[in-house]
Amino acid sequence: MALIVQKYGGTSVGDAERIQRVARRIADSLATGQRVIVVVSAIGGETNRLEALGLQMAARPEAREMDVLLAAGEQVSSALLAMALTTLGHRARSYLAHQIPMLTNAQHQRARIEKIETASLMECLADGVTPVVAGFQGISAAGRITTLGRGGSDTTAVAVAAAVAADECQICTDVDGVYTADPRIVRNARRMAQVTFEEMLELASLGSKVLHPRSVEFAGKYKVPLRVLSTFEAGEGTLITMENESMEEPIVSGVTYARNEAKITLSGVSDVPGVAAKIVGPVAGAEIEVDMIVQNTAADGLTDFTFTVGRKDYEAALELLKPVRTKLGARALSGDNKIAKVSVVGVGMRSHAGVAARLFNCLATENINIQMISTSEIKISVVVDERYLELAVRTLHSAFGLGQTAAGS
């Protein structure tokens, strides 16, 4: 019998009716003879509600107490789903992290999974009982509740699948797979039947919201076949798997974007060793993630240093750099929080030349100015004015023929 891990997100278990619908979906899988381990997120919006309550108690709550509070959401949904399955005549048992146990390091609110004991889950399956695991949470060596950070239930599901050597990990959500672009922007965006771990990791990291990047990274590392499916509609979804040379590889598999971006520039900085560290260091030290970086050298020995951050961190980053500007004697400190990042991704880019030229020509034809460029073996990202975001996505999607029916899709 196939062993499947199914993960259901917050929208899938948004209320009692949806939880019952998920229970029926799991029951259908059990009826085919599959063994199923279920991982569940908190009811949609519950984590935000609990976080808001914590912030009412203290402006800066201790991370360990926030973990205790936020983990309660998954405790509720796992118990409710186990009840719903039992009502349908299927024996089920909820599991919290300490009951498995799912061991993590002691980094509260962004813990890393270190080990999952599988004996209790496998005994449960052997007894004909379906385990319903609370996602997002773990337990430290000291016995404290930890959480894995936002999107952590995806990581829980993949980690459980790897630990029990599941045949497949299914991420059941409110979309029916991974698309060549956001269907809300590109009407003829196509659901991909298959995509590689490399491509999915780039897509997830560059703005696609279907899967959390950590879960994709985990799945690739442990070679866990990962499938994105709709909770509410029948279909094969999208399989994320290892690169297969027999597959027909399009040059570009998808176009994605990140809207909430901002860029900051320090102009006229002396081009000397260590200047980049002096600029980026204070920002990174404040746990602000720096993304794209461009440094230009002028003839007079001065450089302009530009980098991007999330829009929510824009003002804080500017404040951090004001004393840095003074210390370095920079000519100016400026920024723009009305930019967006658009990216094309595809493993086929490794073996095809001219992708960048085509991308640049397409955007030039639409009079879209490129402000920054970043590349890797399988992706090209550009920063553009936010008002051109949707036009850029549609233009590139069309230029690379992603809306056409491809073989095997």
C-alpha positions in Angstrom: 0.0 0.0 0.0 1.3 3.4 -0.9 2.2 5.7 2.0 1.1 9.3 1.4 1.6 12.4 3.5 -1.1 15.0 2.9 -0.8 18.5 4.1 -3.8 20.9 4.4 -3.3 24.6 4.8 -5.3 27.2 6.6 -7.7 27.9 3.7 -8.4 24.2 3.4 -9.5 24.0 7.1 -11.0 27.5 7.3 -14.1 26.5 9.1 -16.1 23.4 10.3 -17.6 22.8 6.9 -14.2 22.8 5.2 -12.7 20.6 7.9 -15.4 18.0 7.2 -14.8 18.3 3.5 -11.1 17.6 4.1 -12.0 14.6 6.2 -14.1 13.2 3.3 -11.2 13.8 0.9 -8.9 11.9 3.2 -11.5 9.1 3.5 -11.5 8.8 -0.3 -7.7 8.3 -0.2 -8.1 5.6 2.5 -10.8 3.9 0.5 -8.3 3.3 -2.3 -6.0 1.4 0.0 -3.5 4.2 0.6 -2.0 4.7 4.1 -2.2 8.4 4.9 -0.4 10.7 7.4 -2.1 14.1 7.6 -0.3 17.3 8.5 -2.5 20.3 9.2 -2.1 24.1 9.6 -4.1 26.3 11.9 -7.5 27.4 10.7 -7.1 30.3 8.2 -6.4 33.6 10.0 -6.0 32.0 13.4 -2.2 32.4 13.6 -2.6 36.2 12.9 -5.3 36.4 15.6 -3.1 34.7 18.2 -0.2 36.9 17.3 -2.3 40.0 17.7 -3.4 38.8 21.1 0.2 38.3 22.1 1.1 41.8 21.0 -1.7 43.2 23.1 0.0 41.7 26.2 3.5 43.0 25.4 5.0 45.2 22.8 7.9 42.7 22.5 6.7 39.3 23.8 9.3 36.7 24.6 9.8 34.4 21.6 9.4 31.2 23.7 6.0 32.4 25.0 4.9 33.4 21.5 5.7 29.9 20.3 3.5 28.4 23.0 0.7 30.8 22.0 1.0 30.3 18.2 1.3 26.6 18.3 -2.2 26.4 19.8 -3.7 27.0 16.4 -2.5 23.7 14.9 -3.5 21.9 18.1 -7.1 23.0 17.5 -7.2 22.1 13.8 -5.5 18.7 14.3 -8.0 17.7 17.0 -11.0 18.9 14.9 -9.9 17.0 11.8 -9.3 13.8 13.8 -12.8 14.1 15.2 -14.3 14.6 11.7 -12.5 11.5 10.4 -13.7 9.5 13.3 -17.3 10.6 12.6 -16.9 9.2 9.1 -15.9 5.8 10.5 -12.1 6.1 10.2 -10.0 5.8 13.3 -7.8 8.8 13.7 -5.5 10.3 16.3 -4.1 13.8 16.6 -0.4 14.3 17.3 1.3 17.3 18.7 5.1 17.7 18.2 6.1 16.4 21.6 3.9 13.2 21.1 5.9 12.1 18.1 8.4 13.7 19.0 9.5 16.1 16.4 12.8 17.5 17.7 14.1 20.9 16.7 16.9 23.2 17.8 16.1 25.9 20.4 15.7 28.8 18.0 12.2 30.0 18.9 9.9 31.2 16.1 12.3 30.0 13.4 13.4 26.5 14.6 15.0 23.9 12.4 14.0 20.3 12.5 16.8 18.0 13.7 15.1 14.6 14.0 11.6 13.0 13.8 11.0 9.8 15.7 8.8 7.7 13.5 7.9 4.7 15.7 4.6 6.2 17.1 3.4 7.2 13.7 4.2 3.9 12.1 2.6 2.0 15.0 -0.5 4.1 14.5 -0.6 3.2 10.8 -0.1 -0.4 11.6 -3.1 -0.3 13.9 -5.3 1.1 11.1 -5.3 4.6 12.6 -4.7 7.7 10.6 -2.3 10.1 12.3 -3.2 13.8 12.1 -0.1 15.8 12.9 -0.1 19.4 14.0 2.2 21.3 11.6 4.4 24.3 12.2 5.5 23.2 15.7 8.3 21.2 17.2 9.9 20.5 20.6 13.4 21.4 21.7 15.8 19.2 23.7 14.8 21.1 26.8 11.2 20.2 26.2 10.0 23.6 25.1 7.5 24.2 22.3 9.1 25.7 19.2 7.7 26.9 15.9 9.2 26.7 12.4 8.3 30.2 11.2 5.6 31.2 8.7 4.9 28.5 6.1 6.3 25.9 8.6 3.5 23.4 8.1 4.8 22.8 4.5 8.2 22.0 6.0 6.6 19.7 8.7 4.9 17.7 6.0 8.0 17.3 3.8 10.1 16.4 6.9 7.5 13.8 8.0 7.4 12.4 4.5 11.2 12.1 4.4 11.3 10.5 7.8 8.8 7.8 7.0 10.0 7.3 3.4 6.6 8.2 2.0 5.9 7.6 -1.6 4.7 11.1 -2.1 4.0 14.3 -0.1 0.9 16.1 -1.3 0.4 19.8 -0.5 -3.3 20.4 -0.7 -4.2 24.0 -1.0 -6.5 26.5 -2.7 -4.8 26.3 -6.1 -4.7 23.2 -8.4 -1.0 23.3 -9.1 1.9 25.5 -10.1 1.3 27.8 -13.0 3.6 29.3 -15.6 2.5 32.7 -14.2 0.0 34.1 -11.8 -3.4 33.4 -13.4 -4.8 36.6 -11.9 -2.4 38.5 -14.1 -2.0 36.2 -17.1 -5.3 34.7 -18.3 -3.7 32.0 -20.4 -1.2 30.9 -17.7 -0.8 27.1 -17.9 -0.7 24.6 -15.0 2.6 22.7 -15.2 2.3 18.9 -15.0 5.8 18.7 -13.7 8.6 21.0 -12.5 12.0 20.3 -11.0 13.0 21.0 -7.4 15.5 23.6 -8.7 12.9 25.5 -10.6 10.4 25.3 -7.8 12.9 26.6 -5.3 13.7 29.6 -7.5 10.0 30.2 -8.2 9.2 30.0 -4.5 12.1 32.2 -3.5 11.3 34.8 -6.1 7.7 35.4 -5.3 5.5 32.4 -6.0 3.3 31.8 -3.0 2.3 28.2 -3.7 5.0 26.6 -1.6 7.3 27.8 1.1 11.0 27.8 -0.1 12.2 25.9 3.0 9.8 23.0 2.2 11.0 22.8 -1.4 14.7 22.9 -0.2 14.0 20.1 2.2 12.1 18.0 -0.4 15.0 18.4 -2.8 17.6 17.5 -0.2 15.8 14.3 0.8 14.4 13.5 -2.7 10.8 13.5 -1.5 8.3 13.6 -4.5 6.2 16.6 -3.9 2.8 17.3 -5.4 0.7 20.5 -5.3 -3.0 19.7 -5.5 -6.3 21.5 -5.0 -8.2 20.6 -1.9 -11.5 21.6 -3.6 -11.2 20.3 -7.1 -10.2 17.0 -8.6 -7.0 16.9 -10.7 -3.4 15.7 -10.9 -1.9 19.0 -9.8 1.8 19.6 -10.3 4.6 17.1 -9.4 7.8 18.6 -8.2 10.6 16.1 -8.7 14.3 15.6 -9.6 15.4 16.8 -13.0 14.6 14.2 -15.7 16.6 14.4 -18.9 14.0 12.5 -20.8 11.5 15.3 -20.1 11.1 17.9 -22.7 12.5 21.0 -21.0 11.2 24.4 -22.1 13.8 27.2 -22.1 11.7 29.1 -19.5 9.2 27.2 -17.3 7.6 30.2 -15.5 7.5 33.9 -14.8 7.1 35.1 -11.3 7.2 38.4 -9.4 7.6 40.1 -6.1 5.6 43.3 -5.6 6.6 44.5 -2.2 10.2 45.5 -3.0 12.3 48.6 -2.3 15.8 49.7 -3.4 18.3 51.8 -1.6 21.4 53.6 -3.1 24.5 55.0 -1.5 26.1 57.2 -4.2 29.6 58.4 -4.4 31.2 56.0 -1.9 35.0 55.4 -2.1 35.7 52.2 -4.0 37.9 50.5 -1.4 38.1 47.0 0.1 35.4 46.4 2.8 33.0 49.1 1.7 30.3 46.6 0.8 30.5 45.0 4.3 30.3 48.4 6.0 27.1 49.2 4.0 25.3 45.8 4.2 26.5 44.8 7.7 24.3 47.1 9.8 21.3 46.2 7.6 21.9 42.5 7.9 22.6 42.9 11.6 19.1 44.2 12.1 17.8 41.0 10.5 16.8 42.8 7.3 17.2 40.5 4.3 19.2 42.0 1.5 18.3 40.7 -2.0 19.8 42.0 -5.2 23.0 44.1 -5.1 24.6 46.2 -7.8 27.9 48.1 -7.5 29.2 50.4 -10.2 32.7 51.9 -10.3 33.1 55.4 -11.7 36.3 56.9 -13.3 36.9 59.1 -10.3 37.3 56.1 -7.9 33.9 56.4 -6.4 31.1 53.8 -6.6 27.4 53.8 -6.4 26.1 50.9 -4.2 22.5 49.8 -4.7 20.6 46.9 -3.1 17.0 45.8 -2.5 15.1 44.9 0.6 11.5 44.1 1.4 9.2 47.1 1.3 8.3 46.6 5.0 12.0 47.0 5.9 12.6 50.1 3.7 12.2 52.9 6.3 14.2 50.9 8.9 17.0 50.3 6.4 17.2 53.9 5.4 17.5 55.0 9.1 20.3 52.4 9.7 22.3 53.8 6.7 22.1 57.5 7.6 25.1 57.2 10.0 26.8 54.9 7.5 26.5 57.6 4.9 28.2 60.1 7.1 30.9 57.8 8.2 31.8 56.8 4.6 31.4 60.3 3.3 28.9 59.2 0.6 27.6 61.8 -1.7 23.9 60.8 -1.3 21.5 58.3 0.3 18.4 57.7 -1.7 15.7 55.1 -2.2 12.6 54.0 -4.0 9.8 51.8 -2.5 7.7 51.7 -5.7 9.6 48.9 -7.5 8.9 45.3 -8.3 11.0 42.3 -9.2 10.1 40.1 -12.2 11.9 36.8 -12.8 12.0 34.1 -15.5 13.0 30.6 -14.4 13.8 27.4 -16.3 16.4 24.6 -16.2 16.5 24.8 -20.0 18.3 28.1 -19.7 21.5 26.2 -19.0 21.6 24.9 -22.5 20.1 27.7 -24.5 21.8 31.0 -25.3 20.0 34.3 -25.8 17.5 34.2 -23.0 18.7 37.4 -21.5 18.8 39.2 -24.8 15.2 38.1 -25.6 14.0 39.3 -22.1 15.7 42.7 -22.5 14.3 43.2 -26.0 10.8 42.3 -24.9 10.8 44.8 -22.1 12.4 47.5 -24.3 9.7 47.0 -26.9 7.2 47.9 -24.1 9.3 50.9 -23.0 9.9 49.2 -19.6 13.2 50.4 -18.1 15.3 47.8 -16.3 16.8 49.2 -13.1 18.7 46.2 -11.8 19.6 42.7 -13.1 20.5 39.5 -11.2 21.1 36.1 -12.8 21.9 32.5 -12.0 22.1 29.4 -14.1 18.4 29.0 -14.3 16.9 32.4 -13.6 17.0 36.0 -14.6 15.5 38.7 -12.3 15.0 42.4 -13.2 13.8 45.3 -11.1 11.3 47.6 -12.8 9.0 50.4 -11.8 6.0 48.8 -9.9 3.5 50.3 -12.3 4.9 48.2 -15.1 4.8 44.9 -13.2 1.8 43.3 -14.7 2.7 44.4 -18.2 6.2 42.9 -17.8 4.8 39.6 -16.6 2.3 39.3 -19.4 4.9 40.4 -22.0 7.5 37.8 -20.9 5.0 35.1 -20.5 3.9 35.6 -24.1 7.4 36.1 -25.5 8.6 32.7 -24.1 5.5 30.9 -25.3 4.4 29.8 -21.9 0.7 29.9 -22.6 1.0 27.4 -25.4 0.2 23.8 -24.8 3.5 22.0 -24.2 4.1 18.3 -24.5 3.2 16.4 -21.3 1.3 19.3 -19.8 
